Amino acid sequence: MISKKDKKENMTKEPDKDFLEFLIKSLVDHPDQVKVDRRVDEMGVLLTLTVNPEDMGQIIGKAGSTARAIRNLVRIVGLKNHARVNLKIEEPEGGRAPRREFSEEKKVDLEDLNL
């Protein structure tokens, strides 16, 4: 039988990090590439999430809805443990593709339509 003391020793001191890892690994296609770093400073706890670039869409979700939900859940876990927890999602190298500007040629084409 496991004593209360043994249970306390086996429990992690980073429940927010463990929760985030469990949650993200459940969502992504490459769970072995999920990495969570935890830093504590005077502002609270900062969890930095790094995933495979192919999994970014699953983490961010449509219009950022999944990322917003994950942040809310992590904050709730932090509140239960009396800590302010924030989540930073690392963008993969190369980041986003640059936005294409509306070219001058297309503007001229639209003016020719004379609607």
Secondary structure, 3 states (H helix, E strand, C coil): CCCHHHHHHHCCCCHHHHHHHHHHHHHCCCHHHCEEEEEEECCEEEEEEECCHHHHHHHHCHHHHHHHHHHHHHHHHHHHCCCCEEEEECCCCCCCCCCCCCCHHHHHHHHHHCC
